[in-house]
Amino acid sequence: MKFFQKLDDFLDFGWAQICRGKFDKKSPARHPTFVTSSHDGIPNARTLVMRRSDRKNNQIEFHTDTASSKMLDLKRNPRAGIHIWLPKVKLQIQMDVVIEIKVGDTIIPIWKNVPTNSRVAYGTIPNPGSVIESPFAYDHAPDHKRFAVLICHIESIQLLLLGVEHIRANYKKTNNWKGEWLSP
């Protein structure tokens, strides 16, 4: 069980776990829960694959289909929540983010690095979430025009470490990531 006395050490630990999600395919941080708000204010949660983490710029990145419901949600409200639960270290990470959506020719280099077998996720016909007559009544039509990069600019990170003694802290961009201890 980890124990932290310094806010900076706790944030370093949290970021190490976040970054592990990009490189360790077995880490739960690789598949965080991504939450948007629908047009009627209802939270929409789904699991995404983390494609990049960047502590220096306080960003993480995901890829999505431009026709997905999350894109509609983000066009109305570019704010989202990200939740990661890491059972081995008993750490919960919550992030509030503002999303920058990138599409078009500027992301072709990223598209070229998407494995061919993964490209089928971008261009499904009919669009993701459409009603279909049977489980496999859809086609895969990989299309770089349906590929979007979601750059999540992190506004806050809250860490909750569960153990004999729980430890909780909140860090905000507006406070230069100084952090403050919270009652768990």
N, C-alpha and C positions, 0 to 999 in steps of 0.2 A: 504494500500500500504506500503510495506516494504521499508525502506531506509537504506542504509549501508554507513558508513564512513570508516570502517576498512575492508581491504581485507580478513583477517582471518574470520571475522563474515560472510562475503558474501560466502566464501567457505564452512563454517559450514552449512549455510542455503542451499546451493546447495547439499551438501552431505546428509542432512536430507531429501531432496526431492528425491534424488536417492534411498536412503535406504528404503524410504516409498514404493517404487515400489515392494519390496520383500514381505512386510507384508500387504499392503492394496490393495486388489484385484480391487478396484475402482480407484486407482491412475493411471494416464496416464504413470507414470514412470515404471509401471509394463510391459508395451508393447512399448518399444522404437523401433525406426527405426534403423536397422543395415545395414550398407552399405559396400559392398566389391567392388573390381574391377574385371571385367571379363577378360578373356584372351586377349581381344582386347582393354582393358582399359576403357570400358564403365562401369559406376557405376551401381551396382545392389543393390537396396534397398528393404528391406522386414521388416515386423514387427515380433519381437521375444518376448518371455516371459522371463523376468528376473527371474532367479532361485536363485541367491545369490548376495549379495553386501557385500563388505569387505573394509571399509575405511582404516583400519590399514595397509592393504597390497595394497591398491589402485587397487582393482579388482572388476569386476562384472562377472557373469557367466550366460551362456545360455546352452541349450541342443539342439541337432540337429540330424538328420539322416545322417549317413556317406555318403549316396548316393545323398545328396542334392547338388544343384549347389553352395551353399555357401562354401561347403567343397572343391570343385574343385578350387574355387576362392582363398580360404585361403591357399591351398597347394602351389599355385603359388606365392601368396603374403599374408603373415600373418598379414598385417596391415588392419585395418578397421576403420570406423567411426560410432559413435553412436549418435543419435539425440533424445532428449526428449523435448516435448512441454507440459508445465503444464499451461493450460488456467486459472485456478482459481487464481494462484499466478502470472500469466503472466511472467513465467520464461522459457527461452530456455536454454537447456544444450546441449553442443556439446563436445564429447570426441573423442580423437584419441587414438586408442588402438593397441596393438600387441597381437595376439591371440596365446595361447598355446592350442593345441588340445590334449585331452585325450580320449583314446579308450582302449578297451580290459579289461583284468581281474582287473586292478587297479580301474576301475570305477564300478565294480559290486555292491559295497555297495550303490553307488548313484542310480544305476538302481533299486535296491530293494526298494528304497524310492519313486520311480516314481509310482503314482497311476496306477492301472491296466487299467483303462479306458483311461489314457494318453499314455500308452505304444504303442498304435496303431499307433502313429505318427512316430515310429521308426521301419521301415521294410515294408513300403508300396510296393506292387508289382502291376505294374511295378514301377521302381524308380520314386521318385518325379520329376515332370517336363516332364516325358515321354508323348508322344502323345498317347491318348486313343480314342476309337471309340465312346464312349458315356460318359456322366458325371460320371457314377458310375462303369465304366469298370476297376475297380481296387480292390485289396483285401488288407485287413489289416492283416499283419503277424508280430506281435510284436517280435522283435529279438534284444536281448541285444548286439549282434555283430554289429548291425547297429546304436547303440546308441553312441553318442559322447558328451563330455562335452567341451564347449568352455570357457576357462578362459581368460578373457579380462584384460590384464595388461594395466592400464591406463597410457598414456604418457602425456596427457594434458587434461585439462577441461576448457571450455570457458562458462561463464555464461552471459546471457543477460536478464536483468530484465526490462520489459516494463511498463511504467507508465507515469505520468505527466512528470517526468524526467527519462530518461532511464539510466540504470547503466550497464556497461559491464566490465568484467575482464577476464584475462587469467591466468591460473596456469599451470606450467610445472613440471614434475618429475625432469627434469635435473636442475631445479632451486630450488629443495627441496620444491616445492609447495608454494614458496614465493608469487607469484602473482604480477600482474601489471594491473593497470586500463587501459582500452582502450576507445577510443571514440566510442560511440554507433553508 
